[in-house]
């Protein structure tokens, strides 16, 4: 039986979960002690990997794939 691995890093999934929880880039940066620009770069890369165009599409896809809750 194959185990499906996520194409996302733990940090990327952490940021996606915080977006799903309603935090904006500034709040995520403050919570994780990283810059807002770094958060936005992570989000850009996450959306590129997930092949989606915006945050709502991203969250819906990650929820469907049970990568966040």
Secondary structure, DSSP 8 states (H G I E B T S, - for coil): ------SS-HHHHHHHHHHHTT--HHHHHHHHTS-HHHHHHHHHHHHHHHT-SSHHHHHHHHHHTTS--
